[in-house]
Amino acid sequence: MSVLKLKKLVSLSVVFSAMVLSGCSQITVNEDYDSKADFQSLQTFQWLPANLATNEKIAETRAQEPLMSARIQHAIEKDLIAKGLQFSQNQPSHYVNFYVNSHKYMTPDSTSFQVGFGRYYHRFGTGMMFETPPDYVENTRSDLIIQMFDSSGKVIWQSEARIALDMDGTPKAKEAAVQALITEMLKNFPPK
């Protein structure tokens, strides 16, 4: 294979991978914010301190998924800094945090078993059929919630998207997928 063909193949692979990780995947994001909040004063941020955190799922998320939590935290910081905000340890104008909300739900399994038999004789027929009821399968849905707080700890903005915590692939592929998700979730932040 010539060098030119190999370069074309590599560049096509990179373009295809980028499309798969970004625009081609369907990420549904739900956002909400306080219309009275002052987003113009948003210049610095810090992670929400434990004394202001009232949601126990914040600590639970980090304890159950430490590697994924680190990827999410890094991606959020990277996107906020790219938007012109600065990370500040002293007197931040706003706080940011995230957590995963998981809940279980049941769906019917579409597989069932049916047996039928019958008899037909001169315009008279009989028949019988047996069917098993559908089984139910337990599923888990996980949503990533990113929240922005004012300096007093009040939620002023929130973004939510469905995620898969058990994604396959190398750590680099997972980081790229998380970064694409976070970029999509923060696309309209701060609200105009």
C-alpha positions as CSV (number, residue, x, y, z in Angstrom):
1,M,0.0,0.0,0.0
2,S,1.4,3.4,-1.0
3,V,2.1,6.1,1.6
4,L,-0.5,8.3,-0.1
5,K,-3.2,5.7,0.3
6,L,-2.2,5.0,3.8
7,K,-2.4,8.7,4.7
8,K,-5.9,9.0,3.1
9,L,-7.0,5.9,5.1
10,V,-5.7,7.3,8.3
11,S,-7.3,10.8,7.7
12,L,-10.7,9.2,6.8
13,S,-10.5,7.1,10.0
14,V,-9.9,10.2,12.1
15,V,-12.8,12.1,10.4
16,F,-15.1,9.1,10.8
17,S,-14.2,8.7,14.5
18,A,-14.8,12.4,15.1
19,M,-18.2,12.2,13.5
20,V,-19.1,9.2,15.5
21,L,-18.0,10.8,18.8
22,S,-19.7,14.1,18.1
23,G,-22.6,15.0,15.8
24,C,-23.7,11.5,14.8
25,S,-24.5,10.3,18.2
26,Q,-27.9,11.3,19.4
27,I,-27.5,13.0,22.8
28,T,-30.7,14.4,24.2
29,V,-30.0,17.2,26.6
30,N,-32.5,18.9,28.8
31,E,-31.6,22.3,30.2
32,D,-33.2,24.6,32.7
33,Y,-32.1,27.8,34.4
34,D,-33.3,30.6,36.7
35,S,-34.3,33.4,34.3
36,K,-33.5,36.0,37.1
37,A,-30.0,34.7,37.7
38,D,-27.1,37.0,36.7
39,F,-25.0,35.1,34.2
40,Q,-23.1,38.2,33.2
41,S,-21.2,38.1,36.5
42,L,-20.0,34.6,35.8
43,Q,-16.2,34.8,35.5
44,T,-14.8,32.3,37.9
45,F,-15.8,28.9,39.2
46,Q,-14.9,26.3,41.7
47,W,-16.3,22.8,42.6
48,L,-19.1,23.0,45.0
49,P,-17.7,22.6,48.6
50,A,-19.1,19.8,50.7
51,N,-20.7,22.3,53.2
52,L,-23.0,23.6,50.4
53,A,-23.7,20.2,48.8
54,T,-27.2,19.0,49.9
55,N,-27.5,16.2,47.4
56,E,-26.1,12.9,48.7
57,K,-25.8,11.6,45.2
58,I,-22.8,13.9,44.6
59,A,-20.6,12.0,47.0
60,E,-22.2,8.7,46.0
61,T,-21.3,9.2,42.3
62,R,-17.7,9.9,43.0
63,A,-17.4,6.9,45.4
64,Q,-19.1,4.4,43.0
65,E,-17.4,5.6,39.8
66,P,-14.1,7.3,40.6
67,L,-12.5,6.9,37.2
68,M,-15.6,8.0,35.3
69,S,-16.1,10.9,37.8
70,A,-12.5,12.1,37.2
71,R,-13.2,12.0,33.4
72,I,-16.4,14.0,33.8
73,Q,-14.8,16.6,36.1
74,H,-11.9,17.1,33.8
75,A,-14.2,17.5,30.8
76,I,-16.4,20.1,32.6
77,E,-13.3,22.1,33.6
78,K,-11.9,22.0,30.1
79,D,-15.2,23.2,28.5
80,L,-15.8,26.0,31.1
81,I,-12.3,27.2,30.7
82,A,-12.7,27.1,26.9
83,K,-15.8,29.4,27.4
84,G,-13.6,32.0,29.1
85,L,-14.2,31.1,32.7
86,Q,-11.3,30.8,35.2
87,F,-11.0,28.1,37.9
88,S,-10.5,29.9,41.2
89,Q,-9.8,28.5,44.7
90,N,-10.5,31.9,46.3
91,Q,-13.8,33.7,46.2
92,P,-15.3,32.2,43.0
93,S,-18.3,33.9,41.5
94,H,-20.0,30.5,40.9
95,Y,-19.8,26.9,41.8
96,V,-20.3,23.8,39.6
97,N,-21.0,20.2,40.3
98,F,-22.4,17.0,38.8
99,Y,-23.9,13.8,39.8
100,V,-25.5,10.7,38.3
101,N,-29.1,9.9,38.9
102,S,-29.8,6.2,38.3
103,H,-33.2,4.5,38.6
104,K,-34.5,1.0,37.7
105,Y,-37.5,0.3,35.5
106,M,-39.2,-2.8,34.2
107,T,-39.9,-3.5,30.5
108,P,-41.8,-6.5,29.1
109,D,-39.7,-9.0,27.3
110,S,-41.4,-9.5,23.9
111,T,-40.7,-13.2,23.8
112,S,-43.6,-15.4,24.8
113,F,-44.6,-19.0,24.0
114,Q,-47.8,-19.9,22.3
115,V,-49.3,-23.3,21.5
116,G,-52.5,-24.0,19.7
117,F,-54.5,-27.0,18.4
118,G,-57.9,-27.5,16.9
119,R,-60.2,-29.7,15.0
120,Y,-62.5,-28.9,12.1
121,Y,-65.4,-31.2,11.0
122,H,-68.3,-30.2,8.6
123,R,-68.7,-26.5,9.6
124,F,-68.0,-27.2,13.2
125,G,-64.7,-26.5,14.8
126,T,-63.1,-26.4,18.2
127,G,-59.8,-25.0,19.2
128,M,-57.6,-24.2,22.2
129,M,-54.6,-21.9,22.6
130,F,-52.2,-21.4,25.4
131,E,-49.9,-18.5,25.8
132,T,-47.3,-17.7,28.4
133,P,-47.4,-14.2,29.9
134,P,-44.4,-12.0,29.0
135,D,-41.5,-11.9,31.3
136,Y,-40.3,-8.5,32.6
137,V,-36.7,-7.4,32.4
138,E,-35.1,-4.9,34.8
139,N,-33.2,-2.0,33.2
140,T,-31.3,0.8,34.7
141,R,-31.3,4.4,33.3
142,S,-28.6,6.8,34.3
143,D,-28.7,10.5,33.8
144,L,-25.8,12.9,34.2
145,I,-26.8,16.1,35.8
146,I,-24.5,19.2,35.7
147,Q,-25.4,22.1,37.9
148,M,-24.2,25.6,38.2
149,F,-24.7,27.4,41.6
150,D,-24.4,31.1,42.6
151,S,-22.1,32.1,45.3
152,S,-24.7,31.3,48.0
153,G,-25.1,27.7,46.8
154,K,-28.4,28.1,45.0
155,V,-28.9,26.2,41.7
156,I,-29.2,28.7,38.8
157,W,-28.6,26.4,35.8
158,Q,-28.9,22.7,35.1
159,S,-28.2,20.3,32.2
160,E,-29.2,16.7,32.1
161,A,-28.4,13.9,29.6
162,R,-28.7,10.1,29.6
163,I,-25.4,8.3,29.9
164,A,-23.8,4.8,29.9
165,L,-21.4,4.4,32.8
166,D,-20.3,1.0,31.6
167,M,-19.0,2.1,28.2
168,D,-16.6,-0.1,26.4
169,G,-13.3,0.9,24.9
170,T,-9.9,2.1,25.9
171,P,-9.5,4.9,28.5
172,K,-8.7,7.3,25.7
173,A,-11.9,6.4,23.9
174,K,-13.9,6.8,27.1
175,E,-12.3,10.3,27.7
176,A,-13.2,11.3,24.1
177,A,-16.8,10.1,24.5
178,V,-17.2,11.9,27.9
179,Q,-15.7,15.1,26.4
180,A,-18.2,14.9,23.5
181,L,-21.1,14.4,25.9
182,I,-20.0,17.3,28.2
183,T,-19.4,19.6,25.3
184,E,-23.0,18.9,24.1
185,M,-24.4,19.4,27.6
186,L,-22.6,22.8,28.0
187,K,-23.2,23.9,24.4
188,N,-25.8,26.5,25.4
189,F,-24.1,27.6,28.7
190,P,-24.3,30.3,29.8
191,P,-27.8,31.1,28.6
192,K,-28.2,34.3,26.6
